[in-house]
């Protein structure tokens, strides 16, 4: 629904959602803190075409951000929510009902899994997890009541890359809705809607915000019919986003491309350090040939972001790995990613996956904007504590 000219991505990120003429030439859309919106007269109240009706439902800032993200993702329009998970759950509730069957990728974001197993299953929705590398083989799992195929690529923790075009092709042949968590790509590295996905969902708390100070989610629909259903559910659930978070995420858009590129370069330096470590059993990053779905990543993706995971050899206990982590000065333990700082988060893979059998401590690394040599020197110092 964005009406500006479509430029190349880098230029588009500078201008998407901006309408200075609407705000006396102010370069950024102002923060819009409002619940009440006044109507000029009674006729405007009853007019269904009145643009803004209530702050929670729509306002100038949410409209600007939603237009910008829709333009970035190449969709019809978007809804915003208070978190990435809220955008995911709103999307699921908009299109599912009791008796439906959902095919959920086994490498999905863990809170998505918990919502599906608890709330959706409690509502009578049948959840079935599938191998992220299944590709067109997903045809064998489809039932008469399959209403949604949920994708996330690269997946959480192990960054398995799905064959999105193959899965979407099967879904369309069977008139099944497809939803994809596109947070890893931030709307830049991969475009789900251009591959036929119906709804693309993101946590804007990650690379879109970029500074670890935002709680925000967004879902972009491919067409008007899907958008109206999504928006109706969002309104009925009371789903909305805070004004300051919308503003910060809009600001984050302007530097998104540069930050992703810088994170990728830093990540490659640190990744090379881990590749030389004899303590490591496996490294998970789509750019590596041994990583699940690497060939598909090479076909479909522009590059990577700043994430990878490390599985230590089983002989290193949690206590030993804990000494390594605690000795690090530049890698605090934190549950997010996509910000400016480097982070580590332990991953409980046996809780997050259906059939995880590998032994060893599993850590996810988020590489930030620090000088990569400082990060490597920090790792060099801390690894001594692992072997102690």
BELRA-V109250 format. One record per run of one state. SS is the DSSP state (helix for helix, strand for strand, loop for the rest). FROM is the first residue (numbers start at 1). LEN is the number of residues. If there is no record, write none. Layout:
BEGIN
<<SS/FROM/LEN> <SS/FROM/LEN>>
END
This chain:
BEGIN
<<loop/1/8> <helix/9/7> <loop/16/4> <helix/20/4> <loop/24/18> <helix/42/5> <loop/47/13> <helix/60/14> <loop/74/3> <strand/77/5> <loop/82/2> <helix/84/12> <loop/96/5> <strand/101/5> <loop/106/4> <helix/110/13> <loop/123/3> <strand/126/5> <loop/131/4> <helix/135/7> <loop/142/4> <strand/146/7> <loop/153/11> <helix/164/10> <loop/174/3> <strand/177/5> <loop/182/10> <helix/192/4> <loop/196/3> <strand/199/5> <loop/204/13> <strand/217/5> <loop/222/2> <helix/224/14> <loop/238/5> <helix/243/12> <loop/255/1> <helix/256/20> <loop/276/4> <strand/280/5> <loop/285/9> <helix/294/7> <loop/301/6> <strand/307/6> <loop/313/5> <helix/318/10> <loop/328/4> <strand/332/2> <loop/334/9> <strand/343/4> <loop/347/2> <helix/349/4> <loop/353/9> <strand/362/5> <loop/367/5> <helix/372/16> <loop/388/1>>
END
